[in-house]
Amino acid sequence: MSFQIVAPRMMLVGGGTVAQTAEVLAKFGLTRPLVVTDPFMVKSGMVNRVLEPLAKAGITASVFSDTIPEPTDTIVVAGVAVLRAGNYDCMIGFGGGSPIDTAKAMAILATGDKPMSAYKVPFAADHAAMPVIAIPTTAGTGSEATRFTVITDAIRDEKMLIAGLGALPLAAIVDYELTFSVPKRTTADTGVDAFSHALEAYVSRRATPFSDANALAAMDLIGANLRKAYHEPDNAAAREAMMLGASLAGIAFTNASVALVHGMSRPIGAHFHVPHGLSNAMLLPAVTRFGLAAGLARYATAARRSGFALPTDSDEIAAEKLADGLAALNTELSVPTPAGFGIDPTIWNAKLDLMADQALASGSPANNPRIPDKAEIIALYRAVWSANA
Ligand code: NAD
């Protein structure tokens, strides 16, 4: 068996490590960063957690803070204009997955004069105009460690998956202390996102021994700590475990790819502006159930490692407990159905055909243990519409 491993050149992990941002830049001889972040980080003063250590080292960083949740190509284009107007040698993506993905997409788009859509899969976006140092403030996307960026085509309402080495950060600083302020809803959504990365990487047809090791380690951490982080936001041990779990899950899925949950989740996000982790959560129990028989042993192992099943349970029972446990987790984390989220049923039904096409076109469903056809994807969308299935 041969396989490829990709990961950032360095990752600095631990409480308080954001204070070492200047040292990380110095290792690579970088001195002129553009910090890419969101308006909340500026308004709340959180961005100073990265600006202050830079200032102490004599680095005055500029800030681009116009990023939006679930970033669009329009925002990336605006960011590239800022990038080109300055004399930068790197970007620091500071925030949740949205600012980090924006910085990564800016680095790719700035290599030429094509539209963002020219870089979506199956194109291999291996080139970037400059390096990105990623500093996540949510424990979820793992974007700090992935070769992906997800950008919405604002005109076509399509969440485009852009994949390649150009999207892989040069370095990441993974400081869980930045996550204490994450609101409850976002803690839940990002935590389920991280779990779905680990699970999908583990059951993916493209899994390798390397991605398996990272996925299982992530499931250990996330399974034992997601509920704690949600119910006890100040629980430092739980926040620390979730942050590490999310990064490990990122390393897992960047090397194994994600599968049907993500393939179906992106169209929900694009058409109905549902946060990424939440749309994953809406789908996770039903899509897991759909694949159980085809990936029984792996789903069973995942169930045991993440605490949904007992070590002594048979594969059949453990796998069933995983699907049931994920549905119970959604209830505990107050995850709404698409109907409960307030999506208009007429628009939902009218878009199912297009959403299924977009899910299939992303390539992710083909990594699933059970590969669905279009009709099965539509049936799954219908099944989750108003039921936590
Ligand atoms: P986000 O970045 O959109 O942030 C959600 C909200 O949480 C924002 O309002 C933000 O200001 C706030 N927030 C972030 N950190 C906070 C903190 N420490 N305290 C208080 N509030 C905070 O959310 P996300 O889930 O981290 O990222 C979602 C994006 O990541 C989506 O666009 C998704 O498609 C993408 N994604 C990318 C990858 C990848 O590999 N590149 C993987 C999964 C998801």
Residues whose N, C-alpha, C, O or C-beta is under 5 A from the ligand:
A	BS01	NAD	D38 F40 P69 E70 P71 G95 G96 G97 S98 P99 D101 T137 T138 G140 T141 G142 S143 T146 F148 T149 V150 L178 T179 S181 V182 P183 T186 T190 H276
